[in-house]
């Protein structure tokens, strides 16, 4: 999985819903810094976290995993 591509998808989905990184972090019980790291392609979320992200961002897991 390409961390940069995944990060862009997370950010796009977050912005579509008009959420800040802090809003998103609170909704998935994470830290804002973690969201920033995912969006910048510095680190990859675990599958559990990706599942939480997909629910909050109203996208399928496949949307984030597909190249």
VEXMI-179539 format. One record per residue: residue in three letters; chain; x, y, z of N, C-alpha, C in turn. Coordinates in nm, 3 decimals. Layout:
! VEXMI-179539
<site><residuo>ALA</residuo><cadena>A</cadena><n_px>X</n_px><n_py>Y</n_py><n_pz>Z</n_pz><ca_px>X</ca_px><ca_py>Y</ca_py><ca_pz>Z</ca_pz><c_px>X</c_px><c_py>Y</c_py><c_pz>Z</c_pz></site>
...
This chain:
! VEXMI-179539
<site><residuo>UNK</residuo><cadena>A</cadena><n_px>0.084</n_px><n_py>-0.118</n_py><n_pz>0.000</n_pz><ca_px>0.000</ca_px><ca_py>0.000</ca_py><ca_pz>0.000</ca_pz><c_px>0.089</c_px><c_py>0.125</c_py><c_pz>0.000</c_pz></site>
<site><residuo>UNK</residuo><cadena>A</cadena><n_px>0.062</n_px><n_py>0.216</n_py><n_pz>-0.090</n_pz><ca_px>0.139</ca_px><ca_py>0.340</ca_py><ca_pz>-0.103</ca_pz><c_px>0.090</c_px><c_py>0.441</c_py><c_pz>0.000</c_pz></site>
<site><residuo>UNK</residuo><cadena>A</cadena><n_px>0.176</n_px><n_py>0.473</n_py><n_pz>0.097</n_pz><ca_px>0.138</ca_px><ca_py>0.563</ca_py><ca_pz>0.207</ca_pz><c_px>0.097</c_px><c_py>0.702</c_py><c_pz>0.158</c_pz></site>
<site><residuo>UNK</residuo><cadena>A</cadena><n_px>0.167</n_px><n_py>0.752</n_py><n_pz>0.056</n_pz><ca_px>0.135</ca_px><ca_py>0.886</ca_py><ca_pz>0.003</ca_pz><c_px>-0.004</c_px><c_py>0.890</c_py><c_pz>-0.061</c_pz></site>
<site><residuo>UNK</residuo><cadena>A</cadena><n_px>-0.035</n_px><n_py>0.787</n_py><n_pz>-0.143</n_pz><ca_px>-0.166</ca_px><ca_py>0.781</ca_py><ca_pz>-0.208</ca_pz><c_px>-0.277</c_px><c_py>0.766</c_py><c_pz>-0.105</c_pz></site>
<site><residuo>UNK</residuo><cadena>A</cadena><n_px>-0.254</n_px><n_py>0.679</n_py><n_pz>-0.007</n_pz><ca_px>-0.352</ca_px><ca_py>0.659</ca_py><ca_pz>0.098</ca_pz><c_px>-0.375</c_px><c_py>0.790</c_py><c_pz>0.174</c_pz></site>
<site><residuo>UNK</residuo><cadena>A</cadena><n_px>-0.268</n_px><n_py>0.859</n_py><n_pz>0.204</n_pz><ca_px>-0.276</ca_px><ca_py>0.986</ca_py><ca_pz>0.276</ca_pz><c_px>-0.360</c_px><c_py>1.089</c_py><c_pz>0.202</c_pz></site>
<site><residuo>UNK</residuo><cadena>A</cadena><n_px>-0.341</n_px><n_py>1.096</n_py><n_pz>0.070</n_pz><ca_px>-0.418</ca_px><ca_py>1.190</ca_py><ca_pz>-0.011</ca_pz><c_px>-0.566</c_px><c_py>1.156</c_py><c_pz>-0.007</c_pz></site>
<site><residuo>UNK</residuo><cadena>A</cadena><n_px>-0.597</n_px><n_py>1.026</n_py><n_pz>-0.012</n_pz><ca_px>-0.737</ca_px><ca_py>0.983</ca_py><ca_pz>-0.008</ca_pz><c_px>-0.801</c_px><c_py>1.015</c_py><c_pz>0.126</c_pz></site>
<site><residuo>UNK</residuo><cadena>A</cadena><n_px>-0.727</n_px><n_py>0.993</n_py><n_pz>0.234</n_pz><ca_px>-0.779</ca_px><ca_py>1.025</ca_py><ca_pz>0.367</ca_pz><c_px>-0.807</c_px><c_py>1.175</c_py><c_pz>0.376</c_pz></site>
<site><residuo>UNK</residuo><cadena>A</cadena><n_px>-0.712</n_px><n_py>1.255</n_py><n_pz>0.330</n_pz><ca_px>-0.730</ca_px><ca_py>1.400</ca_py><ca_pz>0.338</ca_pz><c_px>-0.848</c_px><c_py>1.447</c_py><c_pz>0.253</c_pz></site>
<site><residuo>UNK</residuo><cadena>A</cadena><n_px>-0.858</n_px><n_py>1.395</n_py><n_pz>0.130</n_pz><ca_px>-0.968</ca_px><ca_py>1.435</ca_py><ca_pz>0.042</ca_pz><c_px>-1.104</c_px><c_py>1.400</c_py><c_pz>0.104</c_pz></site>
<site><residuo>UNK</residuo><cadena>A</cadena><n_px>-1.114</n_px><n_py>1.280</n_py><n_pz>0.160</n_pz><ca_px>-1.239</ca_px><ca_py>1.236</ca_py><ca_pz>0.222</ca_pz><c_px>-1.272</c_px><c_py>1.322</c_py><c_pz>0.344</c_pz></site>
<site><residuo>UNK</residuo><cadena>A</cadena><n_px>-1.170</n_px><n_py>1.358</n_py><n_pz>0.421</n_pz><ca_px>-1.189</ca_px><ca_py>1.442</ca_py><ca_pz>0.540</ca_pz><c_px>-1.238</c_px><c_py>1.581</c_py><c_pz>0.500</c_pz></site>
<site><residuo>UNK</residuo><cadena>A</cadena><n_px>-1.175</n_px><n_py>1.639</n_py><n_pz>0.399</n_pz><ca_px>-1.211</ca_px><ca_py>1.774</ca_py><ca_pz>0.353</ca_pz><c_px>-1.352</c_px><c_py>1.774</c_py><c_pz>0.294</c_pz></site>
<site><residuo>UNK</residuo><cadena>A</cadena><n_px>-1.388</n_px><n_py>1.668</n_py><n_pz>0.221</n_pz><ca_px>-1.523</ca_px><ca_py>1.656</ca_py><ca_pz>0.164</ca_pz><c_px>-1.630</c_px><c_py>1.668</c_py><c_pz>0.272</c_pz></site>
<site><residuo>UNK</residuo><cadena>A</cadena><n_px>-1.600</n_px><n_py>1.614</n_py><n_pz>0.391</n_pz><ca_px>-1.697</ca_px><ca_py>1.617</ca_py><ca_pz>0.501</ca_pz><c_px>-1.677</c_px><c_py>1.740</c_py><c_pz>0.591</c_pz></site>
<site><residuo>UNK</residuo><cadena>A</cadena><n_px>-1.586</n_px><n_py>1.829</n_py><n_pz>0.549</n_pz><ca_px>-1.561</ca_px><ca_py>1.953</ca_py><ca_pz>0.623</ca_pz><c_px>-1.517</c_px><c_py>1.925</c_py><c_pz>0.767</c_pz></site>
<site><residuo>UNK</residuo><cadena>A</cadena><n_px>-1.428</n_px><n_py>1.827</n_py><n_pz>0.782</n_pz><ca_px>-1.374</ca_px><ca_py>1.793</ca_py><ca_pz>0.914</ca_pz><c_px>-1.230</c_px><c_py>1.842</c_py><c_pz>0.925</c_pz></site>
<site><residuo>UNK</residuo><cadena>A</cadena><n_px>-1.192</n_px><n_py>1.887</n_py><n_pz>1.043</n_pz><ca_px>-1.052</ca_px><ca_py>1.919</ca_py><ca_pz>1.068</ca_pz><c_px>-0.981</c_px><c_py>1.790</c_py><c_pz>1.109</c_pz></site>
<site><residuo>UNK</residuo><cadena>A</cadena><n_px>-0.849</n_px><n_py>1.795</n_py><n_pz>1.112</n_pz><ca_px>-0.774</ca_px><ca_py>1.678</ca_py><ca_pz>1.159</ca_pz><c_px>-0.811</c_px><c_py>1.648</c_py><c_pz>1.303</c_pz></site>
<site><residuo>UNK</residuo><cadena>A</cadena><n_px>-0.834</n_px><n_py>1.752</n_py><n_pz>1.382</n_pz><ca_px>-0.871</ca_px><ca_py>1.733</ca_py><ca_pz>1.523</ca_pz><c_px>-1.008</c_px><c_py>1.665</c_py><c_pz>1.534</c_pz></site>
<site><residuo>UNK</residuo><cadena>A</cadena><n_px>-1.104</n_px><n_py>1.711</n_py><n_pz>1.452</n_pz><ca_px>-1.238</ca_px><ca_py>1.649</ca_py><ca_pz>1.451</ca_pz><c_px>-1.227</c_px><c_py>1.500</c_py><c_pz>1.420</c_pz></site>
<site><residuo>UNK</residuo><cadena>A</cadena><n_px>-1.153</n_px><n_py>1.470</n_py><n_pz>1.315</n_pz><ca_px>-1.138</ca_px><ca_py>1.330</ca_py><ca_pz>1.273</ca_pz><c_px>-1.069</c_px><c_py>1.248</c_py><c_pz>1.381</c_pz></site>
<site><residuo>UNK</residuo><cadena>A</cadena><n_px>-0.965</n_px><n_py>1.303</n_py><n_pz>1.439</n_pz><ca_px>-0.891</ca_px><ca_py>1.232</ca_py><ca_pz>1.544</ca_pz><c_px>-0.984</c_px><c_py>1.198</c_py><c_pz>1.661</c_pz></site>
<site><residuo>UNK</residuo><cadena>A</cadena><n_px>-1.065</n_px><n_py>1.294</n_py><n_pz>1.703</n_pz><ca_px>-1.158</ca_px><ca_py>1.270</ca_py><ca_pz>1.814</ca_pz><c_px>-1.257</c_px><c_py>1.159</c_py><c_pz>1.781</c_pz></site>
<site><residuo>UNK</residuo><cadena>A</cadena><n_px>-1.306</n_px><n_py>1.158</n_py><n_pz>1.658</n_pz><ca_px>-1.407</ca_px><ca_py>1.060</ca_py><ca_pz>1.618</ca_pz><c_px>-1.354</c_px><c_py>0.917</c_py><c_pz>1.611</c_pz></site>
<site><residuo>UNK</residuo><cadena>A</cadena><n_px>-1.224</n_px><n_py>0.903</n_py><n_pz>1.591</n_pz><ca_px>-1.167</ca_px><ca_py>0.767</ca_py><ca_pz>1.586</ca_pz><c_px>-1.078</c_px><c_py>0.737</c_py><c_pz>1.708</c_pz></site>
<site><residuo>UNK</residuo><cadena>A</cadena><n_px>-1.085</n_px><n_py>0.824</n_py><n_pz>1.808</n_pz><ca_px>-1.006</ca_px><ca_py>0.808</ca_py><ca_pz>1.931</ca_pz><c_px>-0.856</c_px><c_py>0.799</c_py><c_pz>1.902</c_pz></site>
<site><residuo>UNK</residuo><cadena>A</cadena><n_px>-0.809</n_px><n_py>0.896</n_py><n_pz>1.825</n_pz><ca_px>-0.666</ca_px><ca_py>0.904</ca_py><ca_pz>1.791</ca_pz><c_px>-0.617</c_px><c_py>1.045</c_py><c_pz>1.821</c_pz></site>
<site><residuo>UNK</residuo><cadena>A</cadena><n_px>-0.491</n_px><n_py>1.068</n_py><n_pz>1.793</n_pz><ca_px>-0.433</ca_px><ca_py>1.201</ca_py><ca_pz>1.812</ca_pz><c_px>-0.426</c_px><c_py>1.273</c_py><c_pz>1.677</c_pz></site>
<site><residuo>UNK</residuo><cadena>A</cadena><n_px>-0.437</n_px><n_py>1.404</n_py><n_pz>1.682</n_pz><ca_px>-0.429</ca_px><ca_py>1.486</ca_py><ca_pz>1.560</ca_pz><c_px>-0.298</c_px><c_py>1.459</c_py><c_pz>1.488</c_pz></site>
<site><residuo>UNK</residuo><cadena>A</cadena><n_px>-0.192</n_px><n_py>1.439</n_py><n_pz>1.563</n_pz><ca_px>-0.061</ca_px><ca_py>1.413</ca_py><ca_pz>1.503</ca_pz><c_px>-0.063</c_px><c_py>1.285</c_py><c_pz>1.419</c_pz></site>
<site><residuo>UNK</residuo><cadena>A</cadena><n_px>-0.138</n_px><n_py>1.186</n_py><n_pz>1.464</n_pz><ca_px>-0.148</ca_px><ca_py>1.060</ca_py><ca_pz>1.389</ca_pz><c_px>-0.218</c_px><c_py>1.086</c_py><c_pz>1.255</c_pz></site>
<site><residuo>UNK</residuo><cadena>A</cadena><n_px>-0.325</n_px><n_py>1.164</n_py><n_pz>1.257</n_pz><ca_px>-0.397</ca_px><ca_py>1.196</ca_py><ca_pz>1.134</ca_pz><c_px>-0.304</c_px><c_py>1.268</c_py><c_pz>1.037</c_pz></site>
<site><residuo>UNK</residuo><cadena>A</cadena><n_px>-0.228</n_px><n_py>1.361</n_py><n_pz>1.089</n_pz><ca_px>-0.132</ca_px><ca_py>1.436</ca_py><ca_pz>1.007</ca_pz><c_px>-0.029</c_px><c_py>1.341</c_py><c_pz>0.944</c_pz></site>
<site><residuo>UNK</residuo><cadena>A</cadena><n_px>0.020</n_px><n_py>1.247</n_py><n_pz>1.024</n_pz><ca_px>0.119</ca_px><ca_py>1.152</ca_py><ca_pz>0.973</ca_pz><c_px>0.061</c_px><c_py>1.062</c_py><c_pz>0.864</c_pz></site>
<site><residuo>UNK</residuo><cadena>A</cadena><n_px>-0.066</n_px><n_py>1.022</n_py><n_pz>0.880</n_pz><ca_px>-0.131</ca_px><ca_py>0.941</ca_py><ca_pz>0.776</ca_pz><c_px>-0.147</c_px><c_py>1.023</c_py><c_pz>0.649</c_pz></site>
<site><residuo>UNK</residuo><cadena>A</cadena><n_px>-0.197</n_px><n_py>1.146</n_py><n_pz>0.663</n_pz><ca_px>-0.224</ca_px><ca_py>1.230</ca_py><ca_pz>0.546</ca_pz><c_px>-0.097</c_px><c_py>1.267</c_py><c_pz>0.471</c_pz></site>
<site><residuo>UNK</residuo><cadena>A</cadena><n_px>0.013</n_px><n_py>1.279</n_py><n_pz>0.541</n_pz><ca_px>0.140</ca_px><ca_py>1.316</ca_py><ca_pz>0.477</ca_pz><c_px>0.219</c_px><c_py>1.194</c_py><c_pz>0.429</c_pz></site>
<site><residuo>UNK</residuo><cadena>A</cadena><n_px>0.164</n_px><n_py>1.076</n_py><n_pz>0.449</n_pz><ca_px>0.231</ca_px><ca_py>0.955</ca_py><ca_pz>0.402</ca_pz><c_px>0.351</c_px><c_py>0.916</c_py><c_pz>0.484</c_pz></site>
<site><residuo>UNK</residuo><cadena>A</cadena><n_px>0.359</n_px><n_py>0.968</n_py><n_pz>0.607</n_pz><ca_px>0.472</ca_px><ca_py>0.936</ca_py><ca_pz>0.695</ca_pz><c_px>0.453</c_px><c_py>0.799</c_py><c_pz>0.759</c_pz></site>
<site><residuo>UNK</residuo><cadena>A</cadena><n_px>0.327</n_px><n_py>0.767</n_py><n_pz>0.791</n_pz><ca_px>0.298</ca_px><ca_py>0.636</ca_py><ca_pz>0.849</ca_pz><c_px>0.165</c_px><c_py>0.584</c_py><c_pz>0.796</c_pz></site>
<site><residuo>UNK</residuo><cadena>A</cadena><n_px>0.145</n_px><n_py>0.454</n_py><n_pz>0.810</n_pz><ca_px>0.022</ca_px><ca_py>0.390</ca_py><ca_pz>0.766</ca_pz><c_px>-0.064</c_px><c_py>0.355</c_py><c_pz>0.887</c_pz></site>
<site><residuo>UNK</residuo><cadena>A</cadena><n_px>-0.194</n_px><n_py>0.376</n_py><n_pz>0.876</n_pz><ca_px>-0.281</ca_px><ca_py>0.335</ca_py><ca_pz>0.986</ca_pz><c_px>-0.293</c_px><c_py>0.183</c_py><c_pz>0.991</c_pz></site>
<site><residuo>UNK</residuo><cadena>A</cadena><n_px>-0.318</n_px><n_py>0.129</n_py><n_pz>1.110</n_pz><ca_px>-0.344</ca_px><ca_py>-0.014</ca_py><ca_pz>1.122</ca_pz><c_px>-0.476</c_px><c_py>-0.045</c_py><c_pz>1.052</c_pz></site>
<site><residuo>UNK</residuo><cadena>A</cadena><n_px>-0.503</n_px><n_py>-0.171</n_py><n_pz>1.028</n_pz><ca_px>-0.630</ca_px><ca_py>-0.208</ca_py><ca_pz>0.964</ca_pz><c_px>-0.749</c_px><c_py>-0.168</c_py><c_pz>1.051</c_pz></site>
<site><residuo>UNK</residuo><cadena>A</cadena><n_px>-0.733</n_px><n_py>-0.180</n_py><n_pz>1.183</n_pz><ca_px>-0.839</ca_px><ca_py>-0.140</ca_py><ca_pz>1.275</ca_pz><c_px>-0.866</c_px><c_py>0.010</c_py><c_pz>1.262</c_pz></site>
<site><residuo>UNK</residuo><cadena>A</cadena><n_px>-0.759</n_px><n_py>0.089</n_py><n_pz>1.257</n_pz><ca_px>-0.774</ca_px><ca_py>0.234</ca_py><ca_pz>1.243</ca_pz><c_px>-0.831</c_px><c_py>0.268</c_py><c_pz>1.106</c_pz></site>
<site><residuo>UNK</residuo><cadena>A</cadena><n_px>-0.787</n_px><n_py>0.198</n_py><n_pz>1.004</n_pz><ca_px>-0.839</ca_px><ca_py>0.222</ca_py><ca_pz>0.869</ca_pz><c_px>-0.988</c_px><c_py>0.193</c_py><c_pz>0.862</c_pz></site>
<site><residuo>UNK</residuo><cadena>A</cadena><n_px>-1.031</n_px><n_py>0.091</n_py><n_pz>0.935</n_pz><ca_px>-1.174</ca_px><ca_py>0.058</ca_py><ca_pz>0.941</ca_pz><c_px>-1.252</c_px><c_py>0.173</c_py><c_pz>1.007</c_pz></site>
<site><residuo>UNK</residuo><cadena>A</cadena><n_px>-1.197</n_px><n_py>0.227</n_py><n_pz>1.116</n_pz><ca_px>-1.261</ca_px><ca_py>0.341</ca_py><ca_pz>1.184</ca_pz><c_px>-1.267</c_px><c_py>0.462</c_py><c_pz>1.091</c_pz></site>
<site><residuo>UNK</residuo><cadena>A</cadena><n_px>-1.156</n_px><n_py>0.487</n_py><n_pz>1.021</n_pz><ca_px>-1.151</ca_px><ca_py>0.600</ca_py><ca_pz>0.927</ca_pz><c_px>-1.256</c_px><c_py>0.584</c_py><c_pz>0.818</c_pz></site>
<site><residuo>UNK</residuo><cadena>A</cadena><n_px>-1.267</n_px><n_py>0.463</n_py><n_pz>0.765</n_pz><ca_px>-1.362</ca_px><ca_py>0.442</ca_py><ca_pz>0.656</ca_pz><c_px>-1.506</c_px><c_py>0.466</c_py><c_pz>0.701</c_pz></site>
<site><residuo>UNK</residuo><cadena>A</cadena><n_px>-1.539</n_px><n_py>0.427</n_py><n_pz>0.825</n_pz><ca_px>-1.674</ca_px><ca_py>0.450</ca_py><ca_pz>0.877</ca_pz><c_px>-1.701</c_px><c_py>0.599</c_py><c_pz>0.896</c_pz></site>
<site><residuo>UNK</residuo><cadena>A</cadena><n_px>-1.608</n_px><n_py>0.668</n_py><n_pz>0.960</n_pz><ca_px>-1.627</ca_px><ca_py>0.811</ca_py><ca_pz>0.987</ca_pz><c_px>-1.628</c_px><c_py>0.892</c_py><c_pz>0.858</c_pz></site>
<site><residuo>UNK</residuo><cadena>A</cadena><n_px>-1.542</n_px><n_py>0.854</n_py><n_pz>0.763</n_pz><ca_px>-1.531</ca_px><ca_py>0.929</ca_py><ca_pz>0.638</ca_pz><c_px>-1.631</c_px><c_py>0.882</c_py><c_pz>0.531</c_pz></site>
<site><residuo>UNK</residuo><cadena>A</cadena><n_px>-1.713</n_px><n_py>0.783</n_py><n_pz>0.568</n_pz><ca_px>-1.820</ca_px><ca_py>0.734</ca_py><ca_pz>0.479</ca_pz><c_px>-1.769</c_px><c_py>0.683</c_py><c_pz>0.345</c_pz></site>
<site><residuo>UNK</residuo><cadena>A</cadena><n_px>-1.659</n_px><n_py>0.608</n_py><n_pz>0.353</n_pz><ca_px>-1.599</ca_px><ca_py>0.546</ca_py><ca_pz>0.234</ca_pz><c_px>-1.576</c_px><c_py>0.398</c_py><c_pz>0.265</c_pz></site>
<site><residuo>UNK</residuo><cadena>A</cadena><n_px>-1.571</n_px><n_py>0.316</n_py><n_pz>0.163</n_pz><ca_px>-1.543</ca_px><ca_py>0.173</ca_py><ca_pz>0.187</ca_pz><c_px>-1.393</c_px><c_py>0.155</c_py><c_pz>0.213</c_pz></site>
<site><residuo>UNK</residuo><cadena>A</cadena><n_px>-1.360</n_px><n_py>0.044</n_py><n_pz>0.278</n_pz><ca_px>-1.218</ca_px><ca_py>0.013</ca_py><ca_pz>0.300</ca_pz><c_px>-1.149</c_px><c_py>0.003</c_py><c_pz>0.164</c_pz></site>
<site><residuo>UNK</residuo><cadena>A</cadena><n_px>-1.220</n_px><n_py>-0.053</n_py><n_pz>0.066</n_pz><ca_px>-1.164</ca_px><ca_py>-0.069</ca_py><ca_pz>-0.067</ca_pz><c_px>-1.122</c_px><c_py>0.064</c_py><c_pz>-0.129</c_pz></site>
<site><residuo>UNK</residuo><cadena>A</cadena><n_px>-1.198</n_px><n_py>0.170</n_py><n_pz>-0.102</n_pz><ca_px>-1.165</ca_px><ca_py>0.302</ca_py><ca_pz>-0.154</ca_pz><c_px>-1.025</c_px><c_py>0.342</c_py><c_pz>-0.111</c_pz></site>
<site><residuo>UNK</residuo><cadena>A</cadena><n_px>-0.991</n_px><n_py>0.313</n_py><n_pz>0.014</n_pz><ca_px>-0.859</ca_px><ca_py>0.353</ca_py><ca_pz>0.064</ca_pz><c_px>-0.748</c_px><c_py>0.257</c_py><c_pz>0.021</c_pz></site>
<site><residuo>UNK</residuo><cadena>A</cadena><n_px>-0.781</n_px><n_py>0.130</n_py><n_pz>0.007</n_pz><ca_px>-0.680</ca_px><ca_py>0.029</ca_py><ca_pz>-0.024</ca_pz><c_px>-0.646</c_px><c_py>0.024</c_py><c_pz>-0.173</c_pz></site>
<site><residuo>UNK</residuo><cadena>A</cadena><n_px>-0.745</n_px><n_py>0.050</n_py><n_pz>-0.259</n_pz><ca_px>-0.720</ca_px><ca_py>0.043</ca_py><ca_pz>-0.403</ca_pz><c_px>-0.615</c_px><c_py>0.144</c_py><c_pz>-0.446</c_pz></site>
<site><residuo>UNK</residuo><cadena>A</cadena><n_px>-0.535</n_px><n_py>0.102</n_py><n_pz>-0.545</n_pz><ca_px>-0.431</ca_px><ca_py>0.189</ca_py><ca_pz>-0.598</ca_pz><c_px>-0.491</c_px><c_py>0.298</c_py><c_pz>-0.677</c_pz></site>
